[in-house]
Amino acid sequence: MSYNLLFFIRKSRSEKNTNSLIYLRITINGSRAQMSISRSIPLNKWSSSKGRAKGTNKESKEINDHIDKLTYNLNKIHQNFMDSAQLITPNKMIRALNGIDDRDRKALEVFKEHNENLDQLIGKDISAASAQRYWTCHNHIKQFIKEYYKENDYRLKDIDYTFITKFEHFLKTKRNCNHNSALKYVNNFKKIIRIALANKWMDHDPLINYKVKFEPVEREFLSQEEVDALWSKELHFDRLKLVRDMFVFSCYTGLAYSDVEKLSKSDITLGIDGDRWIRINRTKTGTKSSIPLLPVAEQILERCENHPEVENSERVIPVFSNQKSNIFLKEIAIMCGITKPLTTHLARHTFATTITLTNGVPIETVSKMLGHQSLRTTQHYAKIVDRKISDDMNILKAKLAAQKSKKESKME
């Protein structure tokens, strides 16, 4: 375990104040926390290399004695944590130094610490969008505590069932969240509760009687006719052509916008059938997706080969930002006579429903290509349309008719 203490100065923003504040920074395994040591010093009397005040005058000696005492106490705290095999974090050491009992931890403080640690895992264990959702939830909790309890923070020990239900009500009324969005934020906060319970910062679980029931969502997708209309539409602006090609590529691969954006030439390899496949780890979940390239997807890759962004990088498809892409898709939808709200994610629903399931691809195979961790997620995404039901029932009718005809011929 790496452990380091650093004392440094931060220049005052005020020109009238010639002294600079002295700060302590604790670093443990790359994680940092810092605090003011409530001392200041003229800039020319501070040694950055030693982390100490220069000279032997009374002021410098008092500051250095204070720094030595802080260092001794922190080393002692660190050793005590080591001896008791406790989890050691910079924030935990600062709380112990300031005499704050961990059993009186507060919600926003713990939430902030959790989010800062999560930010360090972006691109490894979590996507930037998922990490940002925790910060959004943190801000909702912060506003909720301020408005309902007139406090800047709230003791974890005091959080009860009423707190949770009031928070849900706050999300729906003050933040205008729909039912499912509100429950997702409660689920985000649930993780903080679990951390608090595991560390014995809470005596009871306020969620024990809280039931989460999401409302079913009707997910939009394009029909094959709409996909064909989009693909064959003559567009006269390069920006619209690029966005249309990116969208249709997602329709035939099931890739989310973030996965298309990062898709590189090395992600396209030969599969066991000798044809080209996409093999990537999904940005959102980190799970592996293996997708054979369909002819339309291959055609789009060929069209993009000579684009400057593709020629001069590992990228295979040039993309605009997600926000711009969605704006351009609305423009394209109007031109194609499509009334459904076109978004980059609608393409993923279309792949799951229209391109694969409707054409008889087993749901287990679709789930694997989408990179889902469970079949339930695929069932949530991919609603089998009436045409598929009709086709399946027609096959059954034909089988039953054949069986009946066979029986009748035997009777004759």
matplotlib code that plots the C-alpha trace (Angstrom):
import matplotlib.pyplot as plt

x = [0.0, 1.4, 0.9, 2.2, 1.8, 2.4, 2.3, 2.0, 0.9, -1.9, -1.6, -4.3, -6.5, -6.5, -3.7, -4.0, -3.2, 0.5, 0.3, -0.4, -2.5, -0.8, -2.6, -2.1, -2.6, -2.9, -2.4, -3.2, -2.9, -3.5, -6.6, -6.3, -7.8, -6.7, -7.4, -6.2, -4.0, -5.3, -1.9, -0.6, 2.9, 4.5, 5.4, 9.1, 9.3, 8.1, 10.2, 8.3, 10.9, 10.9, 7.2, 8.2, 8.7, 12.1, 14.2, 14.3, 12.2, 9.3, 6.6, 8.4, 9.2, 5.5, 4.4, 7.0, 6.1, 2.4, 3.3, 5.5, 2.6, 0.1, 2.6, 3.1, -0.7, -1.4, 1.2, -0.2, -3.7, -2.5, -0.7, -3.8, -5.9, -3.2, -3.1, -6.9, -7.0, -9.4, -10.0, -7.8, -8.8, -7.5, -10.9, -11.1, -7.7, -8.7, -11.9, -9.9, -7.4, -10.3, -11.9, -15.0, -16.6, -17.3, -20.5, -21.8, -21.0, -23.3, -25.0, -23.6, -20.1, -20.2, -21.9, -19.3, -16.5, -18.1, -18.5, -14.9, -13.7, -16.1, -14.7, -11.3, -12.8, -14.3, -13.2, -12.3, -15.3, -17.8, -18.8, -18.7, -22.4, -23.1, -20.7, -22.4, -25.7, -24.4, -23.4, -26.8, -28.4, -26.0, -27.2, -30.9, -30.2, -28.4, -31.3, -33.8, -32.0, -31.8, -35.5, -37.1, -34.8, -33.2, -29.7, -26.5, -26.2, -28.0, -26.8, -26.8, -28.1, -31.2, -32.2, -35.4, -38.2, -39.9, -36.7, -36.7, -40.4, -40.1, -37.1, -39.1, -41.9, -39.4, -38.0, -41.5, -42.8, -39.8, -37.5, -40.3, -38.9, -41.2, -41.9, -39.1, -36.5, -37.3, -36.9, -33.6, -32.3, -33.5, -31.6, -28.5, -28.8, -29.4, -25.8, -24.7, -27.1, -25.5, -22.0, -23.1, -24.7, -21.5, -19.4, -21.8, -22.5, -26.2, -28.1, -31.0, -31.8, -34.4, -35.1, -36.2, -39.9, -39.4, -40.6, -39.4, -41.8, -40.9, -43.7, -43.4, -42.1, -43.2, -40.0, -40.2, -38.4, -38.5, -40.3, -38.3, -40.2, -39.0, -35.4, -35.5, -36.9, -34.2, -31.5, -32.6, -33.4, -31.4, -29.8, -28.0, -25.9, -22.8, -23.7, -27.1, -25.5, -23.0, -25.6, -28.0, -25.2, -24.2, -27.9, -28.5, -25.2, -26.5, -29.8, -27.9, -25.3, -27.2, -24.3, -25.2, -23.9, -21.0, -19.9, -20.1, -18.1, -15.2, -15.4, -11.9, -10.4, -8.9, -12.5, -13.4, -12.0, -12.7, -15.2, -15.4, -17.4, -14.7, -16.8, -16.1, -17.3, -17.4, -15.9, -16.0, -16.4, -19.5, -18.9, -21.8, -21.4, -18.0, -19.5, -18.3, -20.4, -19.8, -21.7, -21.4, -21.5, -24.7, -24.4, -25.8, -23.4, -20.5, -21.7, -21.6, -18.1, -17.0, -18.6, -16.8, -13.3, -12.2, -13.5, -10.6, -11.5, -11.3, -8.3, -6.2, -7.3, -8.3, -12.0, -14.2, -17.2, -17.1, -19.6, -20.9, -21.7, -24.7, -26.6, -25.9, -26.7, -30.1, -30.8, -29.9, -31.9, -35.1, -34.4, -33.9, -37.1, -39.2, -37.6, -38.4, -41.9, -41.1, -43.2, -41.4, -38.9, -35.6, -32.7, -29.4, -30.7, -33.8, -31.4, -30.5, -34.1, -34.7, -31.8, -33.2, -36.8, -37.1, -33.8, -33.3, -36.2, -38.8, -36.7, -36.5, -33.1, -33.4, -33.6, -30.5, -28.5, -29.8, -28.9, -25.3, -24.9, -26.3, -23.9, -26.6, -25.7, -29.1, -31.9, -34.4, -32.7, -33.1, -36.8, -37.1, -35.5, -36.9, -40.7, -41.7, -44.0, -47.4, -45.9, -43.5, -46.4, -48.4, -45.6, -45.0, -48.8, -49.0, -46.2, -48.1, -51.3, -49.5, -48.1, -51.6, -53.2, -50.5, -51.1, -54.8, -54.4, -52.1, -54.6, -57.5, -55.5, -54.8, -58.5, -59.3]
y = [0.0, 3.4, 6.2, 9.7, 13.1, 16.4, 19.9, 22.6, 26.2, 27.7, 31.3, 33.7, 35.2, 38.5, 40.8, 42.5, 39.2, 38.5, 35.2, 31.9, 29.1, 25.8, 22.6, 18.9, 16.3, 12.6, 10.1, 6.4, 4.1, 7.0, 8.3, 11.8, 14.0, 17.4, 19.9, 23.3, 23.1, 26.5, 28.2, 30.7, 32.0, 34.5, 32.8, 33.6, 31.9, 28.5, 25.6, 23.6, 20.8, 20.2, 21.0, 23.2, 26.8, 28.4, 29.9, 29.6, 32.5, 32.1, 32.0, 29.4, 27.3, 27.3, 26.3, 23.5, 22.2, 22.1, 20.2, 17.7, 17.1, 16.5, 14.1, 12.2, 11.9, 10.9, 8.2, 6.9, 6.9, 5.0, 2.4, 1.9, 1.3, -1.2, -3.0, -3.4, -4.4, -1.6, -0.2, 3.0, 6.0, 9.5, 10.9, 8.4, 9.5, 13.2, 12.5, 10.6, 13.4, 15.9, 13.6, 12.8, 9.6, 7.4, 6.3, 9.8, 9.9, 12.0, 11.1, 13.7, 13.3, 9.6, 10.0, 12.5, 10.2, 7.3, 9.3, 10.6, 7.0, 6.0, 8.7, 7.0, 3.9, 5.6, 3.7, 0.7, -0.6, 2.1, 4.4, 8.2, 8.4, 5.9, 7.8, 11.1, 9.6, 9.2, 12.8, 13.8, 11.7, 13.3, 16.8, 15.6, 14.4, 17.6, 19.8, 17.4, 17.7, 21.5, 22.0, 19.3, 19.4, 22.8, 21.2, 21.1, 17.4, 14.6, 11.9, 8.4, 7.1, 9.3, 8.1, 6.1, 4.8, 8.2, 9.8, 7.4, 7.9, 11.7, 11.6, 9.7, 12.2, 15.1, 13.6, 13.3, 16.7, 19.1, 17.5, 16.4, 12.9, 10.2, 7.1, 4.9, 7.7, 8.5, 4.8, 4.6, 7.5, 5.8, 2.7, 4.9, 6.1, 2.5, 1.8, 4.5, 2.9, -0.5, 1.0, 2.6, -0.6, -2.6, -0.1, -0.1, 3.6, 2.8, 0.7, -0.3, -0.6, 2.1, 0.3, -3.0, -2.3, -0.1, -1.9, -0.9, -1.6, -0.2, 0.6, -1.3, 0.9, 0.7, 1.0, 2.5, 0.8, 1.2, -1.2, -2.8, -0.4, 2.6, 1.4, 0.8, 4.3, 5.8, 3.9, 4.7, 8.4, 10.7, 13.2, 16.3, 17.3, 15.4, 15.9, 14.2, 11.4, 10.6, 10.6, 8.5, 5.9, 5.8, 5.2, 2.5, 0.9, 0.7, -0.8, -3.7, -4.2, -3.3, -1.1, 1.8, 5.3, 5.1, 1.8, 3.1, 6.1, 4.1, 1.3, 0.8, -1.2, -3.7, -4.5, -6.0, -9.5, -12.7, -15.0, -18.8, -18.6, -16.7, -13.5, -10.3, -9.9, -7.0, -8.0, -5.3, -4.8, -2.6, 0.9, 0.8, -2.7, -3.9, -7.2, -8.7, -8.4, -10.6, -9.5, -10.9, -8.0, -8.0, -6.8, -3.3, -2.8, -3.9, -1.5, 1.4, 0.5, 0.6, 4.0, 5.4, 4.1, 7.2, 9.7, 11.7, 10.8, 7.1, 7.3, 9.1, 7.2, 3.8, 4.9, 3.0, 5.4, 9.2, 10.4, 13.7, 14.2, 12.3, 15.5, 16.8, 13.3, 13.3, 16.8, 15.8, 12.6, 14.6, 16.5, 13.3, 11.8, 14.7, 14.2, 10.5, 10.9, 9.0, 10.3, 8.2, 10.2, 9.2, 9.0, 7.1, 4.6, 3.8, 2.0, -0.5, -1.3, -1.7, -4.2, -6.2, -6.2, -5.7, -6.9, -10.0, -11.3, -10.6, -12.6, -15.6, -15.1, -16.8, -14.4, -16.1, -15.2, -11.6, -11.2, -12.3, -9.9, -7.0, -7.8, -8.2, -9.8, -11.4, -12.6, -10.5, -7.3, -8.5, -9.3, -5.7, -4.3, -6.5, -6.7, -9.3, -7.6, -8.9, -9.9, -12.4, -13.8, -14.1, -15.9, -18.3, -19.1, -19.6, -22.2, -23.9, -23.8, -25.4, -28.2, -28.9, -28.9, -31.4, -33.6, -33.6, -34.4, -37.3, -38.7, -38.4, -40.2, -43.1, -43.4, -43.7]
z = [0.0, -1.0, 1.6, 1.3, 3.1, 1.4, 2.9, 0.3, -0.1, -2.1, -3.1, -1.9, -4.6, -2.7, -3.7, -0.2, 1.5, 1.1, 3.0, 1.4, 3.0, 3.9, 3.0, 3.8, 1.1, 1.9, -0.9, -0.5, -3.5, -5.9, -4.0, -2.5, 0.0, 1.3, 4.1, 5.3, 8.4, 9.5, 9.0, 6.4, 5.5, 3.2, -0.1, 0.2, 3.6, 2.4, 1.1, -1.4, -1.6, 2.1, 2.8, 5.7, 6.6, 6.1, 8.9, 12.7, 13.7, 16.1, 13.3, 11.2, 14.3, 15.3, 11.8, 11.6, 15.0, 14.0, 10.8, 12.7, 15.2, 12.3, 10.7, 13.9, 14.6, 11.0, 11.0, 14.3, 12.9, 9.8, 11.9, 14.1, 11.0, 9.7, 13.0, 13.1, 9.4, 8.5, 5.1, 4.9, 2.8, 2.8, 3.8, 6.6, 8.0, 7.8, 9.7, 12.4, 12.6, 13.2, 15.8, 13.7, 14.7, 11.6, 13.2, 12.6, 8.9, 6.7, 3.5, 1.1, 2.4, 1.8, -1.5, -2.7, -1.6, -3.5, -6.7, -6.6, -6.4, -9.2, -11.4, -11.2, -12.8, -15.9, -18.9, -16.8, -14.8, -15.6, -18.4, -18.1, -18.5, -15.6, -13.3, -14.2, -13.2, -9.6, -9.5, -10.7, -8.0, -5.5, -6.5, -6.2, -2.7, -1.8, -3.0, -1.3, 2.1, 1.7, 0.9, 3.2, 6.2, 5.9, 6.4, 4.4, 5.0, 6.8, 9.2, 7.7, 11.1, 10.8, 7.3, 7.6, 5.4, 5.5, 4.2, 1.2, 0.3, 0.7, -1.7, -4.3, -4.0, -4.3, -7.5, -9.1, -8.0, -7.7, -10.2, -12.6, -13.0, -14.4, -12.2, -13.6, -13.6, -9.9, -9.0, -10.8, -8.7, -5.5, -6.7, -7.2, -3.6, -2.4, -3.2, -0.7, 1.9, 1.3, 1.8, 5.1, 6.3, 5.4, 7.4, 10.3, 9.9, 10.0, 12.5, 10.3, 6.6, 5.6, 2.4, 3.9, 3.4, 0.3, -2.8, -6.3, -9.1, -12.5, -14.9, -18.3, -21.1, -24.7, -26.6, -30.1, -33.1, -36.8, -39.1, -42.0, -44.4, -42.4, -42.2, -46.0, -46.6, -44.4, -46.2, -49.7, -49.1, -51.3, -49.0, -50.2, -47.1, -46.0, -42.3, -42.9, -44.9, -42.1, -39.4, -41.5, -42.2, -38.6, -37.6, -40.2, -39.2, -35.6, -36.9, -38.5, -35.7, -32.5, -31.3, -29.1, -30.0, -27.6, -29.1, -32.7, -31.6, -30.2, -32.8, -34.3, -37.2, -34.7, -33.4, -36.8, -37.3, -39.2, -37.5, -37.5, -40.7, -42.6, -42.7, -40.8, -37.3, -34.8, -31.4, -28.7, -25.0, -24.5, -23.1, -20.8, -19.2, -20.2, -21.5, -24.8, -27.9, -31.0, -34.1, -37.6, -40.1, -42.3, -45.9, -45.3, -42.4, -44.7, -47.3, -44.9, -43.8, -47.4, -48.0, -45.0, -45.9, -47.8, -45.2, -43.7, -40.1, -41.1, -43.3, -40.6, -37.5, -36.2, -36.5, -38.9, -38.9, -38.5, -35.9, -34.6, -30.9, -29.6, -29.1, -32.7, -34.1, -32.5, -33.9, -37.4, -37.1, -36.4, -39.6, -41.5, -40.0, -41.4, -44.8, -44.8, -43.5, -40.2, -37.3, -34.6, -32.5, -34.1, -31.7, -31.8, -29.3, -31.4, -33.8, -31.1, -30.4, -34.2, -34.4, -31.5, -32.8, -36.5, -37.9, -35.7, -33.6, -36.3, -38.8, -36.5, -34.8, -31.3, -28.4, -26.8, -29.9, -29.9, -26.3, -27.0, -29.9, -27.8, -25.0, -22.4, -19.1, -18.8, -21.0, -19.1, -20.4, -23.9, -23.4, -22.1, -25.2, -27.9, -28.2, -30.8, -33.2, -34.5, -37.8, -36.2, -34.1, -37.3, -39.2, -36.3, -36.1, -39.8, -39.6, -36.8, -38.8, -41.7, -39.5, -38.0, -41.4, -42.6, -39.6, -40.2, -43.9, -43.0, -40.6, -43.1, -45.8, -43.5, -42.6, -46.3]

ax = plt.figure().add_subplot(projection="3d")
ax.plot(x, y, z, "-o")
ax.set_aspect("equal")
plt.show()
